């Protein structure tokens, strides 16, 4: 092996400075939010007034902590419900799309694959407005023509799920397709030659091999749905998800409870990401 050429000192120092600046830009705002979630002051910014847990558990004297704020917890639960539905639909449809793209042969497959990626390059606001306009027109047409009340096409949680699903499914499809490309198809062919049914091959060979991709796609779909704001804002109704609720609270006047919510979400997201990363290791070790 040829040893790497020595780099000048200024280049090594510049690399370290760049790395430090990049990670400071990335993590310093998160650290500030985390620290000031415990600040004993009615505002979410410096100066430091002392340590307190009021913004998590307290409810008195004009202070309402995260776990004592009913509307905030309701919006948190709404986001979880929406994210679960989006994740379920994205993984199921994404798996079907992956098999369609990777295992099927039909005219126009390349064009279909490119069209599937279109939602990823459309701004979230435009996507939300387009879905809202189309769904509202369809609901109005059904009411005028047949007297049907299609409430799921009106602004509300079903429309939020549909709007988020429309682009998150593309990401899930890409993740699962990448894994399916690496699957040795001769394993499935050998099982067929030994008399296994399609269902048996799917349950014992294909899906176990796709498990890391399915878990990864589910984790990413859940997190992307949970943090989505642009599309959700256009489609939400009376039950606001957490991101829309926090936006409304910020317009009324920020308090450290929003820092507490942010810290809680950072920890929950990190835990979910670590759990997803451990899946392949657990599977290999079993």
N, C-alpha and C positions, 0 to 999 in steps of 0.2 A: 504494500500500500504506500502511495506517495504521500508524505506528510504535507499538511496544509501550509501554504506560504504564510509567513508571519505578516500580520497586519500592523500598520503604523499605530503608534499610541493614540494619535488624535482620532483615528477611525474607531478604535476600540472604545475610547471615551465617548465619542459621538453616538455609538450604538447604545451604550448604557444610558446616556442622557435621553435619547429618543425613547427607549423602552420605559424609563421612569416617567417621562412626560405623558406617554400614551396611557400607562396604567393609572397615573394620577388623574388624568382627564376622565378615564373610564370609571374609576371606583371612588374618587374623592366625593362627588355629589352623593353617592349612595351612603358613604360613611357619615357625611354631615346629616343626612336624613335620619340615619339610625341613631346617632348621638342625640339629636334634638327631639327625638321621640320621648326622651326622658327628662327634658328640660322643664323646670318648675316655673313656667312663664306662659302667659296666654297667647303667645305668638310663636310660630315655628322657625325662629331664626335667632342668631346671636343678639345680645350677650347671654352667657350661661347664668342661670339663676338658681341652680341647685338640682339635685337628683330627685325624681319623683316617678311613681307608677300610676299617677292619676289618669294619664291619657290612655291607659289600658283598662283600668278596672273601676275608676272612681265615677260617681254621679252625684254631685252636690255643688253648691256654690257657683253655678254657671259653668262647671266643667262636666263633660260627659265623655267617659273613656270608650275605647273601641268596643269592649265586651259588655258595656252597659248602654250602648246606642242601638236601640231597636231598629230604626230605619236603615242604619248602616249595615247591621248584621243581616237584615232582610235582603239588601242589595248584594251583599257578599254571597248569600245562599242562591240568589237569582243567577249570579255569574257562574256559580258552580253547576247549577242545573243546566244552563245554556251550554257551558263547556262540555259537560258530559254527553249531551245530545249531539253536539257538533263532533266530538271525538268518536262516538259510536258510528255516526253516519260517515265520517271521513275515512275511518279505517275500513269499514265494510265496502264502501264504494271504491275507495282507493285500491283495495285488494282486487276487486273485480276489474278495475281499469288496468291494473298491472298485468293480470293474466290476459286481458284483451290485447294490450299493446305488445306484450312479450311472446305470447304463445299463439296468437291468431294471425292469420294472413288474409287480408281482404283489401280491395281497392280503396285508396284514400286513407290508409292507416297513418301515413306520415303527416298528412294534413290534419287529421284528427288529433294526433299527438301534439302538434303545434298549437291548435286551437285550445287544447286543454290547458295550456300554459298562459293563455291570454289573461285570465283574472289576476295573475301575479304581477302584471305590468300596468294594470289599471289602478289609479289612485283609489284609496278606500272610500273617500267621500263621493267620488263619481260612481263607484260601484254601488254604494248605498242609495244614492239618489236614483240611479237607474232601476234598481230592484224595487224601490218604493213606488216609483211612477208606474212601472209595469204591473206590479201586484195590485195597486190601487185601481188601475184601469180594468184589470181582469175582474176584480171584485165588483166594481160598478157595473160592468157589462153583465155579469151573472145576475146581479140584482135587478137590472132593468129588463133583461131578456127573459129570465126564468123565475124571478122573485126569490132567488137563493141568497142567503146571508152567509158569505164566505169570510168569517171573521179572521181566519188564519192568514188571510191576505191583507188584513189591515195592520197598521203599526202595532207591534206587540212582540212577545217572546217567540212565537212561531216564525215570524218574519225575520227576527234577529238570527235565529238558528239557520234559516235558509240563506241569509246574506253572508254570514260567516262561513258556512259550509261551502258556498260557491267558490271561494278561493283557497280555503284550507285543504279541501279535498285534492287540489292540484299538488300541494306539498306532500301530502300523505302518499299520493300516487307515485311521485318521484322517489320517495324513500323506499317504498315496497318494491318498485320496479328495479331499482339498483340491486337489491338483495336477490330478487328473482333471477336476474341476469347471471348471477354467480352460482346459482343452484345447478348442480350436475344432474342434467335430465336423464342420464343413463341409470341413476338410482331408481327413478320412477319407472323407466322402461323395464328394468330388471324385476321390479315388483309386479308389473303387469304380466310379464312372462311367467312368473311363478303363480299366477292365478288370482292376484289381489284385485279387488274391485276399485273403481275410481274413488269411491268414498273412503276406502281403507288406505289407499295411497295418499289421499289428501290429508287424512288425519294422522297418519304415522310417519310420513316422510316430508310432504310439502310444507304443511303448516308448522311443524316443529323447526324446520330449517328457516322458515320465515319469521319465527318468533322474535328475534332481536329487532328486525325491521318493524314488526307490528307494534312492539312495545315502544320503540323510538318514535314511530309515527303517532301513536296515541299520546305520548308525553308532549310532543311538539304541538300536536293539534289542540290539546287541552290548554297549554300555556298560551298559544297564540289566540285562542278564543277568549280566554280569561282576560288578557290584557288589551284586546281590541277596543278601540274607541271610535275611529272615524266612521266605519260602516255601522257600528252599533248605534251611534248617535242619530243617524238618519232613520233608523228602523224601530227604535224602541218606543214603547207605549207608556202606560202608567206604571208598570213594574220596571224600574230602572236597574240595570246591572251596575256593578260597583264602579266601573270607570266613569259612567255617566253621572252617577251620584257624587263621586269625588269632584268631577268637573263643576257640578252645581254648587258644591260646598266651597270650592275655591273662588267662585265668582261672588259668593256671599261674604267671604272673609275666611282666610285660612287659619286653622288652629293646629296645635301639635298632634291632635288626634289623626290628622292626615299623615303625619310622619309615622305614627304608630301603625296605621293601616299599611303604609309602604313597607315598614320593617317586617310586619307580619307576612306580607306577600313575598318579600325577598326570601325570607326563611322557608316559606312553604314551597316556593319555586325551586330553591336550591335543594330541598329535601326530595322533591319529585325528580329533579334532574339526576341526583345521585342515585336514587332508586332505579331509574331507567338505565344508568351507566353500569350498575352492578348486575343487570340481568344476564348479559353474555357470560360474565365470569361465573355466576352461579350455575348456569347451564353447563358450562364446560367442566365445572368441578363435580357435577352430579354423576 
